[in-house]
Amino acid sequence: MKVAIVQDELIRRAGGERIGLCFHYAFPEAPVYTLAYRADDTFNEFKECDVRTSWFDKIIKNEADLRKLFFPLGVIAMKMLDLTEYDVVIQSGTHCSKYVKVDKDAIVITYCYTPFRLAWNPKSYIEYLSAKGLKKIAYDITVNILRKIDKQAAKRTDFFIAMTKETSERIRVSYEVKNEIKIIPPPVNVDTFFVSDAIEDYYFLLSRLEYYKKVDLVVNAFNKTGKKLIIVGKGSQENDLKKMAGPNITFLKALPYDEVARLYSKCKAFLMPQHEDYGITPLEANASGRPVIAYAKGGVLETMVPFTGDAKKCTALFFYEQTEESLINAIETFEKLDFDPQFIRKHSEKVDEAIFIDKIKEFVLDKTKTKWDFSSQLKAF
């Protein structure tokens, strides 16, 4: 039985790409199809994969190009990828992984992080919110077209997998899914991270620097407190955020992952100001033995153990209003508490990559009813 993996695109290092990599570990013989691939901009392990790109890959240089040309060229390119020779197609993404051609008898399994954000939640983009006049009309037309394309493509999925209960419900409503949606939380490569005995005097934030990530809220809060903050990431708001930031705030990007792991391990706490669908980074912080200060919405409600009186038995302290004042109050409370790094680390081990890979293989085996030897295909860790 022939298996193929489809990833939206491979041009960054984020949770979605990590999931695609885990699918490769589960099915190492399966080729990985994707809209575009930049080996130096995503996880190095993809160099070991049989990555096959659409023609769109040849006309872009970076993520900015992908954003500009995705509609309509990226959509067209992905719809032209022909996977009709495969019996099982495992898709990983939010948008275009669903658009590929598949055989009518193929089993299609889609790990959907959330319905395509631009189509189903355009207000999360500052470009959409700030558009006026003809530009706003053009955006609305594009959104409506993308929504129809996305919904039609989703109908070809036989089985959806979601990250959380919240995203499961979004998938059900957006795509009118009738059958059960399996929930398998995304993984963390726990062994990549370590617990340090020497905590340093800074808070840490790792994020794409985009409007919906709410990094500006953190910058403004730390401008007021004067506390040290390290921000790692890049994005369309990078220059604006740097202009806003005081001398106590340091921006870094393009760091090797061992340096990111060091920053996690030595920070006072990791910051999560946004409403995230799931959130891998808080769990990476936990794998480093560090607590999280998070906005109490989205995935953290399912992945974190909140502070309710005993800091030794929790992994995160929540703030309940997405405001500077609420975040500052949470930081002041945090600095009076004493967390247990070993308890926090142990909590993260529940979503280790090895466990995730086993669950994915079990799900595919159950749905395909095949009897091939999965253990012989699993890459050794």
N, C-alpha and C positions, 0 to 999 in steps of 0.2 A: 504494500500500500504506500503510495507516494504522498509525502507531506510537504507543504510549503508554509513558510512564515512570511507575514507581511507587516512591515513597520511603516507608520506615516512617513517619517523621514529620519535620517541619521546625520544630523548636523549640529548636535549639542549633547551635553552630558546632563541628563535629567532622569527622573524616575521612569518615564515612559520608555526611554532607551534601555534602561536597566532591565525592565520587564522583557523587552525584545531579546536582550542578551540571555535572559533566563530561558526563554523559549528555545533559543539555540542550544543551550546546555541540555535541555530536555530532549531535543531532537537534532543532534549535531549534523546529521546527514541532510537535513532539510535546507534548501537555499533560502536566503532572506531577501525578499523583494521590497523595494522602497522607492519613494519619489526621488530622493537625492541623498547622496552619501559624501561626507567630508571626513576622511579618516582621522585627521588631526583635530577635529572639533568635537568628536564623540569618543566613546570608550575605546581604548586601544584593543580590547578583546575582539572587536568586530573585524579586525584585520585577519583573524583566524576563520572568519565565516565566508561562505560563498554568497557575497552580496551582489544583487542584480538590480540595477537602477532603471528608471524610466528615461526617456530622451530628455526630459526636463532637466536632468542632472547636468547636461552639457551646456545649458544656457544660463546657469546661475553660478555665482561665485561664493555666496554666503547667505546667511539667514535673512538679511535685509532684502536681497534679491528674491528670495523665496516668497517673502511676504508681498512684495510688489507684484509678482507675476503669477502667484498661485491661482488667482481667478482672472481669466479662465484657463491659462495654459497648464498650470499644475493639475487642475481637475481633468482636463482633456488627456494629459499624459498618463495619469494614473488609471483612467478608464480604458486606456489602450494596453495596459499591461495584461498579457494573456496567461492565465494560470489554469486553463481548462484541462491540462494534462494531469492535474493533481486530484487525489481522492479526498484529502483533508487539507483545508486551508485555515491556518490559525492567524488571526489578525490582531494587531496591537496598535491602539491609537485612539484618537478622538475624531479624526476627520477622514482623510483620503485613503486609509488602508482598506476601507469598505468598498472602494470604487473599482477594484480590479475585476477582470473577467474571470468567472469560475464556471466549471462544468455544472450542468443542471442537477447532476446526481452527487456532486461533491458535498461533503459535510463541512460547513463553515462555522467556525467558532470565533467569536469576537470578544477580546478583552477590551472593553470600552471604559476609558477613564471617566469620561463625561460626554454627553452629546456635544458635537462640534460647537465650540464656544461662539465663534463669529456668527453662526447661523441661529443658534438658540438662545444666546445671551450676549448680543452685540453691545449692550450697555456696559459691559465690563472692559470695553476698549475706549480709551480717551479719544482716539481718532473719530470714533462714531459719535460720542457724546458732544464733541466740539464742532462737528460738521454742521454747516448751515447752507441754506439755499440749494443750488443745484448739486452741490457736493453731498448734502444730506439725502437728496432724492436718489442720487447714484448709489449711495450706501444702502438705502432701503431696497432698491431694486436688486442689488447684489445679494443682500441678506435673504430676500425672498427666494431668489433662484437657488442659492446654496442650500436653503432649508428644504426645498423640494428635491434637489439632487441627493442630499444627505438622507432624507427620510426614505426615498426610493431605494437607495443602496442598502440601507439597514434592513430592508425586507428580505434580503438574500441570506442574512444570518440565521442559522438554525438554532444556535445557543449563544446567549450573551453571558459574559462574566463581568461583574462589577467590583469596584474596590470597597464600597461601603453601602450601608442601607440608603443613605441620602442619594448617592449617585445612581444606585439601582432604581430608585423611584424616578429620577430624572430620565433615565433610559426608557423606563416603562411608559412614561407619559409622552415623551418626545417621539418615540418610534412605535408607540402603540403595541408594545410587546405583550403577548398573552401568556406565554409559558413562563416557567420559573427562571429567574435570573440568579445564577450562582454568585455568591460573594466570596472572593478569595483576595484578602488584603495583599497589596504589593510588598515586595521583599526588601530587606536591607542586608547587604553583605557585611554581617556583623564582624567578621574576622578582619575587615579592613580598618576597623576602629579600635581604640584602646583607651583604658582608663589611666589618667595621669594623677600622680600624687601632688603635683605642683600646679595649683590653680593660679592664674594670673589675673591682673586687675583690668579686665575688659569684658564687654558683652559681644556677642557674635551674631551675625545675620548672613546667611547664604541664600541668595535669591536672584532670579532674573529681575532686572530693574525696569519693570513695566508698571503701568498705572494700577492695575488691579492687585498688584502685590503689596501695595500700601507702604512701601519703603519710606515715602515722604513723611508718613506719620511717625515713624521711628526716628528719622533724622530730626524732625522738629522737637520731639520729646527729649532727645539727647542734647540738642542745642540748649534746652532749658536746664537740664540737670548738670551738664558739664562732665558727665561720666564718659569713660572711654568706650568707644564702639568701633568694631571692625566689620566692614561690609565687603563681602566677596560676591561679585556678579557683574554682569553687563546687560545692556538693554537700551531701549529707546529713551529712557529717562536719565541715563547716566550723567550727562552733562548738567542737566537741571539740578539733580540731587547733589552733585559736587559743589555747585554754586551756593546751594542752600546750607551746606554743612559747615559746622564750626571746626576749629583746629583739633578738637577732641575726637573727631570722626575720621577714620582711615578707610580709603577705598582700595581694594585689590581685585585683580582678575587674572585669568589664565594661569592659575596655580596648579602645580602637580597635586595629585590626590593625597599623597602622603603629607603635604603641607596643609591641606584642608583638614585632614584627620588630626593634625597637631593643633590647629586652631580650635576645632571642636573640643579636644580633650582638655585644653587649658583655660577655656572661657569660664566666666562666672555662671552664665546662662545663655541659652540660645533663644533668639527672639522670633516669634511667628505672628506678625500683625494682621495677616490677611485671612479671609475666608477661603480656605483651600479645600479642594475636592477630597484630598487624602492627606498629602504632606509626608514625603519621605524624609525631609531634613530633620524634623523633630525626632524621628526614630533614629536617625544617624547620630544626633546629639545624645540620645539615650544610650546608644551603643558605646558612646564615649564616656558614659557615666555622668553626663551633665543634664541638669533639669532644663525645662523649657518654660518660657513665659509666652503664653499664646492667647490670641483672641478666641473666645469660646464659641466658635462656629465651625461647622464642617467636619472634616476628617479627624481632627484632634479629639473630638468628643468620643470617638470610637477607639482611638489608638493610645491616648494618654490616660494615666491614672491621676485625676486632679487632686490638688491639695484641699483637704476638708478638715484639717486640724492637726494631722500628724505628718510632718514633712519627711519623716523617715520611710513612709509607706506611700509615696506618690512620685510621679515623674514630671509633673507640670503644675504651674500656677496659672490660672486663667484670669484674663480681664474681660469684662462683659460689655463694654462700650468701645467702639472703634474710634477712640479719641485720644489725644495726647495726655490729657489729665488722667484717664483711666489707666493708660499704660504706665505713666509715672507713678501712680499709686500702687500698681502691681509691683513695680521695681522696688519701691520703698518697703513693701511688705516682704518681698523676696529676700532682701538683705538682712532681715531679722530671723530667717529660717535656716535650718541646718538639714540638708538633704543627704541621702545615703547613696553614694555612687554605685555601690554593688547591687543594691535593689534596682536602681534605674537600669543598669547594664543587663541584669537578668531579665527584666521586662522586655527589652528589645529582642532578646533571643527567640521570642515566640514567633517573630516574623522573619527569621533568618532565611536566606536564599534557598538553602537546601530543603527546608520545609515547603517553601513556595513551589519549587520545582516538582517535588513529590505530589503536591496537590494538583498541579496542572496535568501531570502525566496521568494521575488517577482519573481526573475529569475527562480527558481525551479518551482514555481507555474505555471508560464507562459509556461514552457517547458513540464511539465508533465500533465497540464490541469486537475489537481486534485482539489477537493473542500474541503479537510480536513481543520479543523480549526487550522491554524498555531498559532494563539494567545494563544491557550490552551497549546501548546507545548513549547513556548518560555520561557526560564528561566528568572525569574524576576531579574532585575538589582537593 
